[in-house]
Amino acid sequence: MRSLERVSHVSSITSRTDTRIARTIARVTPFETFYRDQYRSMLGIAIALAGDTGTAEDLVQEAFISAHRRWDRVSQYDIPQAWVRRVLINRATSLRRRLSVEGRAIGRVGEPEPSPPDLSPETADVWREVRKLPRRQQQAIVLHYVGQLSTIEMADAMGCSRGAVKSHLHRAREALRGPLADWNEENR
């Protein structure tokens, strides 16, 4: 009888030691190593769930970001990748639900008619010059000509006064007058 007690005592010590070793290895493993080791596996799961690589990559990144934020705790788990896998599956499920709800809403309301702004190759020179302007002047031009906002709406969007919006818009037009003079003549 005593030999059975010794064997069970030794096996319980061994299993506790194995668990401690596994936890120690997980604690010692830096997140970067864990990420590199697990990324491909998680991406395969995500592609199967999401159906396209771009969405799958986003889901995997979100799951790993969650793990990174909690790495002190997650690294203590016996199988940290199981936690990341669960987060990945939950995010994929949430995405599928959201897309389903959006699809039903679009089915009821209908697709909006897109009216993209004229960012055609013919106007590429104009937008290239606009992007050279200081940030606030760029914003004023884009909100006015592309967004077709009033000065009040522009002031709200830019977080400044109407007078500041008018000033930015005026300075932007003056700055563009020279570089776009040839373009303006061609399009009259």
N, C-alpha and C positions, 0 to 999 in steps of 0.2 A: 504494500500500500504506500509505503514511504517513497518508493521509486517513482510511482505515478505522480505524487505530489511534487516531487523534485522536477520531473519532466514538465508538468504544467507550469510550474513556477519559472523554469528556464524559458519556456516558449513565450510566456507573457512578458518576461523581461526582453526577450529578443524582439517581439512584435512592437513593444514600446520603444526599443532602441531604433528599430527600422523607421518607425514613424518620426522619431526625433531627428534621425539623419535626413529623412525626406524634407522635413520642415526646415532644417538647417540649410540644406542645399537650396531650397526655395528662397530662404532669407538672404542667402549669399548671392544668388543670381541677380545681377543687375537687370533693370527693366529693359534696357537696350538689347541684351542677349535674349531675354524672353521674347521680346518683340520679333527679332530676327528669326528665332527658332519656330515661332508659332504663326507668323504672318501668312505663309502660303496655305497652311491648313485652314485658317480662318477665312481666307479669300475664297477658297474652293467651296466652303459651306455657304458663304454669302452669295457667290455667283449662282449656286443652285437655288437659293431662296429668292434672290432679286431678279434674276433673269438677264441682267446686263452688267458688264464689267464696271462701268463708271459708278453706278449706284452701289454695287457690291463693295468697291474700294472705299466709298464714303462710309458705308455701314461698318466696315472693318476698322477704319480710322476712328470712328466715333466710339466703338467698343474698346479699342486700345487706349484712347484718351481717357475714358472712364477708369480703366485699369491703372493707368499712369497716375491719375489723381489720387487713387486709393492704394498705391503700390505697397505702402507700409503694411496695410491690412491684407490685401489680396495675395501678396507674396508669402504670407503665413499659411495660406490654405494648402491642403495636401496636394491638390491639383488646381493650380491657379488658372490654367487654360480652360478648365470647366466653367469657371466664373466668367471669363471673357466670352466663351461660347454662348453662355446663357444670355449675356448682355446683347450679343450679336443677334441672337434669335429674337429677343424681345424687340430690338430696334427694327428688325426686318418685319416683324408682325405689326408694329405701330405704323411703319411706312405703308404696308399693304392696306391697313385699315384707312389711313388718311387718303391714299389714292382712290380707294373705293368710295369714300364719302365725297371726294372732289368729283369723281366721275358721275356719281348720281346727281350732284348739284349742277354740273354742266349739262347733264341730260335734261334736267328740268328747265334750266335757264337758257341753255344754248351756248355755243361757242362764241366768245366775243370776236367781233370783226377786227382783225389786226390792221392798224394803220401805222406802219413803221415810218419813222422820220426819214427824210431823204439823206441817207448816208451812203449814197451811190458813189461809184468811182469818179463821177464828174464833180462831186463836191468834196472829194477826199482832200484836195488842196486846202479848201476852206477849213475843214476840221483839223487838219494838221497845223494850220496857223493858229486856230483857236486854242489848241493844246499847248502852244508856246506861251500863251498869256499867263499872267499871274493867276493863282487858283481862284480867287474871288471873281475876277473878271471872266474866267472860263465858266464858272457856275452861272453868272448872270447871263451870258450869251446862251448857254445851253437851256437854262430854264425859260428864257424869253422866247427863243426861236424854235427849239425842239419841244419843250414842255408847254409852250404857249400860255404861260402863267402871267397873271397881272402883277404889277409891282408889289401889291399887298401880299399876294401869295408867294412871290419870290422872297420878300423880306421875311416871311414866316419860315420858309424852307431854308434860307441862308442864316437865319438867326441874327438879323440886323434890321436897321430902320429902312423905311422907304427911301429916304434921302441917300443912304449908303448904296442901296440897290441902283438908284438912278445914276449915282456917281460911278459905280463899277461898270454899269452898262455903257455910259458915255465914254469912259476911258478905254474900254474894250473896243468900241466902235472906232475910236480915234486911232488906236494901235493897229487895227486891222485895215484901216483905210489905205495905207501905203502898200503893204504886202498883197492885198487883194484887188488893187486897182485894175490890173490887167484882167483878172478873172471876172470882175464886175463888168468890164467893157465887153468881154466875149459873150456874156450871157444876157445882154440887153436885147 
